Amino acid sequence: MTTSIALFTRDLRVRDNPVLHAAAAADRCVPLFVLDDAITSSSFSNANRASFLHDSLADLDASLRERGGRLVVRRGKVVEEVARIVCAHDVTEIHVAADVSRYAHRREEALRELGVDLHVHDASINAVPPLSLTPSGGGDHFAVFTPYFRKWETVHRRGVLRAPQRLTVPEISGDLPQLRHGTPSPDLTEGGETVGRKLMASWARSGVDDYADVHDALADDATSHLSPHLHFGTVSVTELIDRVGTGSEGARAYVRQLAWRDFHHQVLAARPESATEDYRTRHDRWRRSDRDFEAWRDGRTGYPIVDAAMRQLDREGWMHNRARLVVASFLSKTLYLDWRRGARHFVDLLVDCDLANNQMNWQWVAGTGTDTRPNRVHNPVAQAVRYDQEGLYVKRYLPELADVDPRHVHEPWKLPDDERKALDYPPPMVDLREAADRFAAARRKR
Ligand SMILES: Cc1cc2nc3c(=O)[nH]c(=O)nc-3n(C[C@H](O)[C@H](O)[C@H](O)COP(=O)(O)OP(=O)(O)OC[C@H]3O[C@@H](n4cnc5c(N)ncnc54)[C@H](O)[C@@H]3O)c2cc1C
């Protein structure tokens, strides 16, 4: 008799799941999720992600029950809980998805020491396994996206896997407790594979083809919104690529965007310390102003595009990619505050927050990461005029500007005095030209 553990981590689905697919071939299988004290008690567990996680585990449990099984949920240290189950149920094999953080590597090493066959499945969280591609000129990872993508595109991807039809789970304790805590954002999206698959299907059917033309248009909100599902693995990236195909310019642009996700994962896999340290230091001596940081965090900078984006984050636990670029540039280059402070605030609120994507994107924007033009600044007014022509995005999140003429909505300080004073909206907190000079001088000195 063989008994396996399918250890779920960031792959909370029954379809196209290499871990579950392989573990289900044993005579008996324990589908296990451990609420890891190290994560649940850390600040990485925010109210938005806890809510999404609860939805996702409840949905996974329901799908496993439809197949004669169930989800076993334990709380504690992952390896200790796995070890307990190994002893109590004569487990012969453990299956888990490969992941890139330092924490995931340590977990994998400790699981290996349990003396049971450990199968670590690549291409489960990523489409192309991190560090499976290396530059022809040498080095253990790619530091530039374009050559990475050229190779990434040519990799043969595994086929999409079916969900197991039946599972036999031994008698074992561990029901799903209530995980929700704190106050999630009021317009937070729902989690779970069922919801994720519906979103993926409608995106592949009727969203993706226009992606190349509209993905940057802030008010259209025409991106996939699949990032939290990709983060928790309630949608498989391999299946998603398969579903959208490459038949349209939109689909090709979208798949390229998914490759960015793998790109950042391979950077973090190779340089785990860049979760907290500059990937390429510019020897910045960041300003420390709490007052400026709080104005940014609370959406009171006086730059409508920045403030609207920060309010979107608050309201939805999610932010449009173009808006993330603008607010991150504003914090790290215009205010010249440490990118880690901004990244930390995103960790507190984003439902899709992912160590690799968040930290490496913040570093990319701050110019301490992999951007080949590290000193470029996203001017908030120019970005707003270009990507929110009518000001509809700004007005959606800043009702105080709802009646402002679109010609002035991105620069309300240019309104006639009486109109400007009647608005309940702050003046710009910083002069953009002075800030740009300060930043250029700071970077020149280094
Ligand atoms: C400062 C900053 C912080 C970010 N933090 C995160 C984060 O914590 N988690 C996260 O998933 N994404 C992050 N991103 C990337 C991107 O903003 C989001 O993936 C995207 O906005 C999610 O919305 P969507 O699913 O509708 O994206 P779509 O435009 O539909 O893109 C499809 C998918 O491609 C991937 N993707 C797109 N752009 C990027 C990118 N620049 N880097 C990596 N993957 C990308 C995502 O998985 C996304 O779901 C960040 C970007 C910036 C500039």
The ligand as an SDF file (V2000), in Angstrom:
LIG
                    3D

 53 58  0  0  0  0  0  0  0  0999 V2000
    5.6190   48.5080   -7.8840 C   0  0  0  0  0  0  0  0  0  0  0  0
    4.9390   47.2740   -8.4440 C   0  0  0  0  0  0  0  0  0  0  0  0
    4.5720   46.2390   -7.5820 C   0  0  0  0  0  0  0  0  0  0  0  0
    3.9750   45.0890   -8.0910 C   0  0  0  0  0  0  0  0  0  0  0  0
    3.6220   44.0700   -7.2200 N   0  0  0  0  0  0  0  0  0  0  0  0
    3.0950   42.9230   -7.7060 C   0  0  0  0  0  0  0  0  0  0  0  0
    2.7670   41.8420   -6.8380 C   0  0  0  0  0  0  0  0  0  0  0  0
    2.9870   41.8910   -5.6250 O   0  0  0  0  0  0  0  0  0  0  0  0
    2.1980   40.7320   -7.3880 N   0  0  0  0  0  0  0  0  0  0  0  0
    1.9460   40.6290   -8.7220 C   0  0  0  0  0  0  0  0  0  0  0  0
    1.4290   39.5970   -9.1540 O   0  0  0  0  0  0  0  0  0  0  0  0
    2.2720   41.6110   -9.5540 N   0  0  0  0  0  0  0  0  0  0  0  0
    2.8320   42.7590   -9.1090 C   0  0  0  0  0  0  0  0  0  0  0  0
    3.1360   43.7690   -9.9760 N   0  0  0  0  0  0  0  0  0  0  0  0
    2.9850   43.5470  -11.4210 C   0  0  0  0  0  0  0  0  0  0  0  0
    1.6400   43.9820  -12.0280 C   0  0  0  0  0  0  0  0  0  0  0  0
    1.3560   45.2890  -11.6380 O   0  0  0  0  0  0  0  0  0  0  0  0
    0.4910   43.0750  -11.6220 C   0  0  0  0  0  0  0  0  0  0  0  0
    0.8410   41.7250  -11.8660 O   0  0  0  0  0  0  0  0  0  0  0  0
   -0.7710   43.3870  -12.4310 C   0  0  0  0  0  0  0  0  0  0  0  0
   -1.1480   44.7120  -12.2430 O   0  0  0  0  0  0  0  0  0  0  0  0
   -1.8870   42.4590  -12.0030 C   0  0  0  0  0  0  0  0  0  0  0  0
   -3.0730   42.7470  -12.6820 O   0  0  0  0  0  0  0  0  0  0  0  0
   -3.6320   41.7920  -13.8320 P   0  0  0  0  0  0  0  0  0  0  0  0
   -3.6470   40.3840  -13.3750 O   0  0  0  0  0  0  0  0  0  0  0  0
   -4.9200   42.3810  -14.2990 O   0  0  0  0  0  0  0  0  0  0  0  0
   -2.4790   41.9760  -14.9110 O   0  0  0  0  0  0  0  0  0  0  0  0
   -2.4470   41.6580  -16.4590 P   0  0  0  0  0  0  0  0  0  0  0  0
   -2.0490   42.9040  -17.1660 O   0  0  0  0  0  0  0  0  0  0  0  0
   -3.6810   40.9810  -16.8950 O   0  0  0  0  0  0  0  0  0  0  0  0
   -1.1860   40.7070  -16.5790 O   0  0  0  0  0  0  0  0  0  0  0  0
   -1.2770   39.3020  -16.5460 C   0  0  0  0  0  0  0  0  0  0  0  0
   -0.3640   38.7130  -15.5330 C   0  0  0  0  0  0  0  0  0  0  0  0
    0.9840   38.9190  -15.8980 O   0  0  0  0  0  0  0  0  0  0  0  0
    1.7750   39.0590  -14.7420 C   0  0  0  0  0  0  0  0  0  0  0  0
    2.4060   40.3860  -14.7840 N   0  0  0  0  0  0  0  0  0  0  0  0
    1.9830   41.4730  -15.4360 C   0  0  0  0  0  0  0  0  0  0  0  0
    2.8590   42.4860  -15.2830 N   0  0  0  0  0  0  0  0  0  0  0  0
    3.8420   42.0230  -14.5020 C   0  0  0  0  0  0  0  0  0  0  0  0
    5.0310   42.5710  -13.9590 C   0  0  0  0  0  0  0  0  0  0  0  0
    5.4200   43.8240  -14.1990 N   0  0  0  0  0  0  0  0  0  0  0  0
    5.7830   41.7870  -13.1630 N   0  0  0  0  0  0  0  0  0  0  0  0
    5.4290   40.5260  -12.9040 C   0  0  0  0  0  0  0  0  0  0  0  0
    4.3290   39.9530  -13.3820 N   0  0  0  0  0  0  0  0  0  0  0  0
    3.5510   40.6820  -14.1630 C   0  0  0  0  0  0  0  0  0  0  0  0
    0.8520   38.9600  -13.5430 C   0  0  0  0  0  0  0  0  0  0  0  0
    0.8860   37.6640  -13.0610 O   0  0  0  0  0  0  0  0  0  0  0  0
   -0.5120   39.3040  -14.1510 C   0  0  0  0  0  0  0  0  0  0  0  0
   -1.5760   38.7210  -13.4780 O   0  0  0  0  0  0  0  0  0  0  0  0
    3.7350   44.9570   -9.4870 C   0  0  0  0  0  0  0  0  0  0  0  0
    4.1010   45.9970  -10.3260 C   0  0  0  0  0  0  0  0  0  0  0  0
    4.6960   47.1440   -9.8260 C   0  0  0  0  0  0  0  0  0  0  0  0
    5.0910   48.2470  -10.7650 C   0  0  0  0  0  0  0  0  0  0  0  0
  1  2  1  0
  2  3  1  0
  2 52  2  0
  3  4  2  0
  4  5  1  0
  4 50  1  0
  5  6  2  0
  6  7  1  0
  6 13  1  0
  7  8  2  0
  7  9  1  0
  9 10  1  0
 10 11  2  0
 10 12  1  0
 12 13  2  0
 13 14  1  0
 14 15  1  0
 14 50  1  0
 15 16  1  0
 16 17  1  0
 16 18  1  0
 18 19  1  0
 18 20  1  0
 20 21  1  0
 20 22  1  0
 22 23  1  0
 23 24  1  0
 24 25  2  0
 24 26  1  0
 24 27  1  0
 27 28  1  0
 28 29  2  0
 28 30  1  0
 28 31  1  0
 31 32  1  0
 32 33  1  0
 33 34  1  0
 33 48  1  0
 34 35  1  0
 35 36  1  0
 35 46  1  0
 36 37  1  0
 36 45  1  0
 37 38  2  0
 38 39  1  0
 39 40  1  0
 39 45  2  0
 40 41  1  0
 40 42  2  0
 42 43  1  0
 43 44  2  0
 44 45  1  0
 46 47  1  0
 46 48  1  0
 48 49  1  0
 50 51  2  0
 51 52  1  0
 52 53  1  0
M  END
$$$$
